[in-house]
Amino acid sequence: PNNWVCGSCKNSNWPHRTICNRCKSLKPGLENQTTRNNNNNGNMNENDWVCLNCDNNNRPFRTECNKCKLSKAEAINPAIAQFRTNSDWLCMSCGNSNYPYRIACNKCSLPKRQAMTA
């Protein structure tokens, strides 16, 4: 009923979507807001919160990030962003970004040596 049309690809999107489900462009009017890759395909609701550690979108009822497990208090603190570095390593098995000091992926528990070649 109140669908919005993507300005880039002309796809019709449900009203609750914040990004186009076809081309991932921002919903018109949201250009000045930060949206991130998340676990719900751009369906960000008004009271959701974004973890500044892993960029995961979390529902309002969560008390910790459902991706990296940081408490909400830590995850929404802008100071946490300073700990993210380019030396983080990516688990090739689950796609999780890990701090350099981790010896195993903190999401899937695969040892670092295996996770970097999975």
Biotite code that builds the C-alpha atoms (Angstrom):
import biotite.structure as struc

atoms = struc.array([
    struc.Atom([0.000, 0.000, 0.000], chain_id="A", res_id=1, res_name="PRO", atom_name="CA", element="C"),
    struc.Atom([2.710, 2.571, 0.922], chain_id="A", res_id=2, res_name="ASN", atom_name="CA", element="C"),
    struc.Atom([5.539, 0.922, -0.963], chain_id="A", res_id=3, res_name="ASN", atom_name="CA", element="C"),
    struc.Atom([8.460, 3.095, -2.022], chain_id="A", res_id=4, res_name="TRP", atom_name="CA", element="C"),
    struc.Atom([10.164, 2.981, -5.401], chain_id="A", res_id=5, res_name="VAL", atom_name="CA", element="C"),
    struc.Atom([13.949, 2.802, -5.576], chain_id="A", res_id=6, res_name="CYS", atom_name="CA", element="C"),
    struc.Atom([15.421, 5.766, -7.425], chain_id="A", res_id=7, res_name="GLY", atom_name="CA", element="C"),
    struc.Atom([18.253, 3.617, -8.796], chain_id="A", res_id=8, res_name="SER", atom_name="CA", element="C"),
    struc.Atom([16.585, 0.473, -10.118], chain_id="A", res_id=9, res_name="CYS", atom_name="CA", element="C"),
    struc.Atom([12.854, 1.373, -9.891], chain_id="A", res_id=10, res_name="LYS", atom_name="CA", element="C"),
    struc.Atom([12.122, -1.678, -7.725], chain_id="A", res_id=11, res_name="ASN", atom_name="CA", element="C"),
    struc.Atom([9.024, -1.441, -5.519], chain_id="A", res_id=12, res_name="SER", atom_name="CA", element="C"),
    struc.Atom([9.938, -2.017, -1.849], chain_id="A", res_id=13, res_name="ASN", atom_name="CA", element="C"),
    struc.Atom([7.834, -2.653, 1.251], chain_id="A", res_id=14, res_name="TRP", atom_name="CA", element="C"),
    struc.Atom([7.484, 0.441, 3.479], chain_id="A", res_id=15, res_name="PRO", atom_name="CA", element="C"),
    struc.Atom([9.563, -1.037, 6.344], chain_id="A", res_id=16, res_name="HIS", atom_name="CA", element="C"),
    struc.Atom([12.680, -1.513, 4.200], chain_id="A", res_id=17, res_name="ARG", atom_name="CA", element="C"),
    struc.Atom([15.458, 1.079, 4.590], chain_id="A", res_id=18, res_name="THR", atom_name="CA", element="C"),
    struc.Atom([17.427, -0.203, 1.596], chain_id="A", res_id=19, res_name="ILE", atom_name="CA", element="C"),
    struc.Atom([16.236, -1.562, -1.725], chain_id="A", res_id=20, res_name="CYS", atom_name="CA", element="C"),
    struc.Atom([16.002, -5.352, -1.632], chain_id="A", res_id=21, res_name="ASN", atom_name="CA", element="C"),
    struc.Atom([17.223, -5.519, -5.251], chain_id="A", res_id=22, res_name="ARG", atom_name="CA", element="C"),
    struc.Atom([20.141, -3.076, -5.567], chain_id="A", res_id=23, res_name="CYS", atom_name="CA", element="C"),
    struc.Atom([20.763, -2.111, -1.887], chain_id="A", res_id=24, res_name="LYS", atom_name="CA", element="C"),
    struc.Atom([20.338, 1.634, -2.510], chain_id="A", res_id=25, res_name="SER", atom_name="CA", element="C"),
    struc.Atom([19.112, 3.754, 0.399], chain_id="A", res_id=26, res_name="LEU", atom_name="CA", element="C"),
    struc.Atom([15.443, 4.553, 0.740], chain_id="A", res_id=27, res_name="LYS", atom_name="CA", element="C"),
    struc.Atom([14.814, 8.147, -0.391], chain_id="A", res_id=28, res_name="PRO", atom_name="CA", element="C"),
    struc.Atom([15.103, 10.515, 2.559], chain_id="A", res_id=29, res_name="GLY", atom_name="CA", element="C"),
    struc.Atom([17.583, 8.313, 4.433], chain_id="A", res_id=30, res_name="LEU", atom_name="CA", element="C"),
    struc.Atom([20.687, 9.540, 2.610], chain_id="A", res_id=31, res_name="GLU", atom_name="CA", element="C"),
    struc.Atom([21.896, 11.401, 5.718], chain_id="A", res_id=32, res_name="ASN", atom_name="CA", element="C"),
    struc.Atom([21.374, 8.474, 8.072], chain_id="A", res_id=33, res_name="GLN", atom_name="CA", element="C"),
    struc.Atom([23.875, 5.678, 8.600], chain_id="A", res_id=34, res_name="THR", atom_name="CA", element="C"),
    struc.Atom([22.766, 2.250, 7.465], chain_id="A", res_id=35, res_name="THR", atom_name="CA", element="C"),
    struc.Atom([25.017, -0.752, 7.621], chain_id="A", res_id=36, res_name="ARG", atom_name="CA", element="C"),
    struc.Atom([25.139, -4.282, 6.369], chain_id="A", res_id=37, res_name="ASN", atom_name="CA", element="C"),
    struc.Atom([23.169, -6.285, 8.838], chain_id="A", res_id=38, res_name="ASN", atom_name="CA", element="C"),
    struc.Atom([21.482, -9.558, 9.458], chain_id="A", res_id=39, res_name="ASN", atom_name="CA", element="C"),
    struc.Atom([17.992, -8.548, 8.378], chain_id="A", res_id=40, res_name="ASN", atom_name="CA", element="C"),
    struc.Atom([18.376, -7.382, 4.772], chain_id="A", res_id=41, res_name="ASN", atom_name="CA", element="C"),
    struc.Atom([17.973, -3.692, 5.449], chain_id="A", res_id=42, res_name="GLY", atom_name="CA", element="C"),
    struc.Atom([14.795, -4.024, 7.457], chain_id="A", res_id=43, res_name="ASN", atom_name="CA", element="C"),
    struc.Atom([15.916, -1.593, 10.118], chain_id="A", res_id=44, res_name="MET", atom_name="CA", element="C"),
    struc.Atom([13.197, -0.493, 12.507], chain_id="A", res_id=45, res_name="ASN", atom_name="CA", element="C"),
    struc.Atom([13.049, 2.843, 14.302], chain_id="A", res_id=46, res_name="GLU", atom_name="CA", element="C"),
    struc.Atom([14.193, 1.503, 17.698], chain_id="A", res_id=47, res_name="ASN", atom_name="CA", element="C"),
    struc.Atom([16.877, -0.887, 16.429], chain_id="A", res_id=48, res_name="ASP", atom_name="CA", element="C"),
    struc.Atom([20.462, -0.208, 17.455], chain_id="A", res_id=49, res_name="TRP", atom_name="CA", element="C"),
    struc.Atom([23.666, -0.741, 15.501], chain_id="A", res_id=50, res_name="VAL", atom_name="CA", element="C"),
    struc.Atom([26.734, -2.292, 17.104], chain_id="A", res_id=51, res_name="CYS", atom_name="CA", element="C"),
    struc.Atom([29.694, 0.000, 16.487], chain_id="A", res_id=52, res_name="LEU", atom_name="CA", element="C"),
    struc.Atom([32.065, -2.933, 16.874], chain_id="A", res_id=53, res_name="ASN", atom_name="CA", element="C"),
    struc.Atom([30.765, -5.164, 14.070], chain_id="A", res_id=54, res_name="CYS", atom_name="CA", element="C"),
    struc.Atom([28.130, -2.997, 12.305], chain_id="A", res_id=55, res_name="ASP", atom_name="CA", element="C"),
    struc.Atom([25.374, -5.497, 13.060], chain_id="A", res_id=56, res_name="ASN", atom_name="CA", element="C"),
    struc.Atom([21.781, -4.275, 13.289], chain_id="A", res_id=57, res_name="ASN", atom_name="CA", element="C"),
    struc.Atom([20.124, -5.404, 16.535], chain_id="A", res_id=58, res_name="ASN", atom_name="CA", element="C"),
    struc.Atom([16.489, -5.387, 17.601], chain_id="A", res_id=59, res_name="ARG", atom_name="CA", element="C"),
    struc.Atom([15.556, -3.163, 20.574], chain_id="A", res_id=60, res_name="PRO", atom_name="CA", element="C"),
    struc.Atom([15.045, -6.058, 23.014], chain_id="A", res_id=61, res_name="PHE", atom_name="CA", element="C"),
    struc.Atom([18.635, -7.295, 22.686], chain_id="A", res_id=62, res_name="ARG", atom_name="CA", element="C"),
    struc.Atom([20.947, -6.575, 25.615], chain_id="A", res_id=63, res_name="THR", atom_name="CA", element="C"),
    struc.Atom([24.001, -7.688, 23.654], chain_id="A", res_id=64, res_name="GLU", atom_name="CA", element="C"),
    struc.Atom([24.923, -7.727, 19.979], chain_id="A", res_id=65, res_name="CYS", atom_name="CA", element="C"),
    struc.Atom([23.698, -10.954, 18.426], chain_id="A", res_id=66, res_name="ASN", atom_name="CA", element="C"),
    struc.Atom([26.773, -11.090, 16.177], chain_id="A", res_id=67, res_name="LYS", atom_name="CA", element="C"),
    struc.Atom([29.822, -10.157, 18.277], chain_id="A", res_id=68, res_name="CYS", atom_name="CA", element="C"),
    struc.Atom([28.213, -10.566, 21.730], chain_id="A", res_id=69, res_name="LYS", atom_name="CA", element="C"),
    struc.Atom([29.346, -7.182, 23.105], chain_id="A", res_id=70, res_name="LEU", atom_name="CA", element="C"),
    struc.Atom([26.963, -5.782, 25.692], chain_id="A", res_id=71, res_name="SER", atom_name="CA", element="C"),
    struc.Atom([24.655, -3.087, 24.327], chain_id="A", res_id=72, res_name="LYS", atom_name="CA", element="C"),
    struc.Atom([26.285, -0.504, 26.617], chain_id="A", res_id=73, res_name="ALA", atom_name="CA", element="C"),
    struc.Atom([29.705, -1.220, 25.063], chain_id="A", res_id=74, res_name="GLU", atom_name="CA", element="C"),
    struc.Atom([28.420, -1.752, 21.527], chain_id="A", res_id=75, res_name="ALA", atom_name="CA", element="C"),
    struc.Atom([26.721, 1.639, 21.206], chain_id="A", res_id=76, res_name="ILE", atom_name="CA", element="C"),
    struc.Atom([29.610, 3.556, 22.778], chain_id="A", res_id=77, res_name="ASN", atom_name="CA", element="C"),
    struc.Atom([31.442, 5.528, 20.037], chain_id="A", res_id=78, res_name="PRO", atom_name="CA", element="C"),
    struc.Atom([34.729, 4.929, 21.863], chain_id="A", res_id=79, res_name="ALA", atom_name="CA", element="C"),
    struc.Atom([34.553, 1.242, 20.873], chain_id="A", res_id=80, res_name="ILE", atom_name="CA", element="C"),
    struc.Atom([35.218, 2.180, 17.246], chain_id="A", res_id=81, res_name="ALA", atom_name="CA", element="C"),
    struc.Atom([38.772, 3.205, 18.121], chain_id="A", res_id=82, res_name="GLN", atom_name="CA", element="C"),
    struc.Atom([39.631, -0.433, 18.854], chain_id="A", res_id=83, res_name="PHE", atom_name="CA", element="C"),
    struc.Atom([38.776, -1.599, 15.348], chain_id="A", res_id=84, res_name="ARG", atom_name="CA", element="C"),
    struc.Atom([41.909, -1.909, 13.255], chain_id="A", res_id=85, res_name="THR", atom_name="CA", element="C"),
    struc.Atom([42.974, -2.922, 9.782], chain_id="A", res_id=86, res_name="ASN", atom_name="CA", element="C"),
    struc.Atom([44.869, -5.831, 11.311], chain_id="A", res_id=87, res_name="SER", atom_name="CA", element="C"),
    struc.Atom([41.637, -7.595, 12.292], chain_id="A", res_id=88, res_name="ASP", atom_name="CA", element="C"),
    struc.Atom([41.352, -10.964, 10.573], chain_id="A", res_id=89, res_name="TRP", atom_name="CA", element="C"),
    struc.Atom([38.347, -12.350, 8.742], chain_id="A", res_id=90, res_name="LEU", atom_name="CA", element="C"),
    struc.Atom([37.052, -15.858, 9.329], chain_id="A", res_id=91, res_name="CYS", atom_name="CA", element="C"),
    struc.Atom([36.551, -17.362, 5.888], chain_id="A", res_id=92, res_name="MET", atom_name="CA", element="C"),
    struc.Atom([34.118, -19.912, 7.307], chain_id="A", res_id=93, res_name="SER", atom_name="CA", element="C"),
    struc.Atom([31.496, -17.596, 8.838], chain_id="A", res_id=94, res_name="CYS", atom_name="CA", element="C"),
    struc.Atom([32.569, -14.104, 7.680], chain_id="A", res_id=95, res_name="GLY", atom_name="CA", element="C"),
    struc.Atom([33.142, -12.729, 11.172], chain_id="A", res_id=96, res_name="ASN", atom_name="CA", element="C"),
    struc.Atom([35.791, -10.043, 11.703], chain_id="A", res_id=97, res_name="SER", atom_name="CA", element="C"),
    struc.Atom([38.090, -10.875, 14.610], chain_id="A", res_id=98, res_name="ASN", atom_name="CA", element="C"),
    struc.Atom([40.514, -8.808, 16.662], chain_id="A", res_id=99, res_name="TYR", atom_name="CA", element="C"),
    struc.Atom([44.179, -9.597, 15.905], chain_id="A", res_id=100, res_name="PRO", atom_name="CA", element="C"),
    struc.Atom([44.809, -11.173, 19.326], chain_id="A", res_id=101, res_name="TYR", atom_name="CA", element="C"),
    struc.Atom([42.114, -13.844, 18.900], chain_id="A", res_id=102, res_name="ARG", atom_name="CA", element="C"),
    struc.Atom([43.454, -17.345, 18.298], chain_id="A", res_id=103, res_name="ILE", atom_name="CA", element="C"),
    struc.Atom([40.032, -18.641, 17.220], chain_id="A", res_id=104, res_name="ALA", atom_name="CA", element="C"),
    struc.Atom([36.989, -17.038, 15.634], chain_id="A", res_id=105, res_name="CYS", atom_name="CA", element="C"),
    struc.Atom([34.749, -15.600, 18.336], chain_id="A", res_id=106, res_name="ASN", atom_name="CA", element="C"),
    struc.Atom([31.635, -16.505, 16.348], chain_id="A", res_id=107, res_name="LYS", atom_name="CA", element="C"),
    struc.Atom([32.199, -20.052, 15.064], chain_id="A", res_id=108, res_name="CYS", atom_name="CA", element="C"),
    struc.Atom([35.230, -21.045, 17.234], chain_id="A", res_id=109, res_name="SER", atom_name="CA", element="C"),
    struc.Atom([37.293, -22.239, 14.283], chain_id="A", res_id=110, res_name="LEU", atom_name="CA", element="C"),
    struc.Atom([41.037, -21.889, 15.044], chain_id="A", res_id=111, res_name="PRO", atom_name="CA", element="C"),
    struc.Atom([42.590, -18.846, 13.347], chain_id="A", res_id=112, res_name="LYS", atom_name="CA", element="C"),
    struc.Atom([44.907, -20.833, 11.057], chain_id="A", res_id=113, res_name="ARG", atom_name="CA", element="C"),
    struc.Atom([41.985, -22.904, 9.725], chain_id="A", res_id=114, res_name="GLN", atom_name="CA", element="C"),
    struc.Atom([39.564, -19.953, 9.666], chain_id="A", res_id=115, res_name="ALA", atom_name="CA", element="C"),
    struc.Atom([41.812, -17.885, 7.430], chain_id="A", res_id=116, res_name="MET", atom_name="CA", element="C"),
    struc.Atom([41.945, -20.627, 4.785], chain_id="A", res_id=117, res_name="THR", atom_name="CA", element="C"),
    struc.Atom([38.456, -22.184, 5.119], chain_id="A", res_id=118, res_name="ALA", atom_name="CA", element="C"),
])
